[in-house]
């Protein structure tokens, strides 16, 4: 997909990988998105600031959306 110069493209790709629970580890996800791990964490923080709860599962090695019932 190339470098994500457009933040919307980055967030869309990140959302799709999280939705499918196929992100891999933070390092793998950053590499997949062609961004630094620092930029990945900053992007996740921005999304979380908008009320989206995203968690990382070490046992499944993926990020996922978290919804409390």
Buried (B, 14 or more C-beta within 10 A) or exposed (E): EEEBEEEEBBBEBBBEBBEEEBBBBBEBBBBBBEBEEEBBEEBBEEBEEEEEEBEBEEEEBBBBEEEEE
